[in-house]
Amino acid sequence: MPSHASTPPAPPVVKPPKPLISVVLPAYDAQDQLKDCLDSLLSQSFRAFEIVLVVDRSPGSPERLAEAYEMRDPRVQVLRLNAAVGIGRARNAGAARATGDYLLFLDADHLLEPDSLQALADRLAETGELDVLLFGHTREHRGRSWSGGAAQLLAAAGPEVRPGLARPELFGAPPLVWDRLLRRESLPEFPDGQYEELPVVHQALLAAQRVAVLDRECVRIRRRHTVHPTGSPGSSHFDVFTQYERSQELLHEAGAEAAQALSHLFTRMIRQYLFIFDLAGCVPRAERPQFFNRAAEHYRTYLPEGFRRPDGREGVKFSLLASGAYAAFELAKLSHIARGAVSRRAA
């Protein structure tokens, strides 16, 4: 009677531990930076995280690169979408697929230091469960590097865990979704259009009962201004006005409790309008008067009672915008550029 070799039992299926952090990363790679971003993530000393790499049909979404990283590391899962959906919907889809307790939204032009995720995890271990954990970033552009716009806020924030409205100054931080961890279960939905993160970060902060800060620069962005795929048909830099209208509406609905936050939000709103207006290539020349006038209209509409303009040159810009003086604003800018050129030649 022939003998039959016994079939060895199948090895037990070992499930990876539930990730603490899910990194949602739209695979938009027009500048060939996505590989560096993924490598910086996979070299993290902290291991309990996953990467949801969202590949849609936008130009610059590299299917082959995504597939290679999916095969290389089980922490990378690729979510393939069948249309060019824009950055907001890509982030929504990635968040829906994510399983971590916290979400970190990155872009292809971001890098993390090897211990960045460990620093975030350590801070969470100190604080317990949070709704929002805000941290710092640096920017690199044309050989220069500088700290992000929230550096002073972070340094002054202290270690306490408090509700979002008890930290109204944080509404004056740059509204960037990639300089904070957000609790997955309470994440608002990203709208269509450009600057889609604005109402999301403000709504999350407004609703948060437990907010903490990590006074450390965890993310490095290698561009003066992040470039995304098209948000949706017809989207443009003018979308920033619609997004801030959403944020203003959210805080006004909160009533008197949000009064201090509104003042900080107003300052940040005007600073961002002026940054976009001044940044080369953002607003086409033919559309500059219209953009300036929309910004001036928002200045008058949302000006908080008792608001005090910043000092110095920034205050002059606020004043010119408040008066709707487009020609004077452009003339002042040209005069400043001319003075700078004379100074450089004299040096």
Protein Blocks (a to p, Z undefined) as FASTA:
>chain_A
ZZddddddddddddddddfbdcddddbfflopmmmmmmmmmmpfblbbcddddddfbehi
afklmmmmmmmpmkbccdddfbdebjmlmmmmmmmmpmbfbdcdddfkbccdfklmmmmm
mmmmmnopafbdcddddddeehiacddfklmmmmmnojadcdfklmmmlmmpccdfklcc
cdfklcccddedehklmmmmmmmmmmpmbdcdddddfbdcfbfbdcdddfbghiafklmm
mmmmmmmmmmmmnommlmmmmmmmmmmmmmmmmmmmmpghkagfklmmmmmmmmmmmmmm
mocghiacdehjllmmmmmmmnopaklmmmmmmmmmmmmmmmmmmZZ
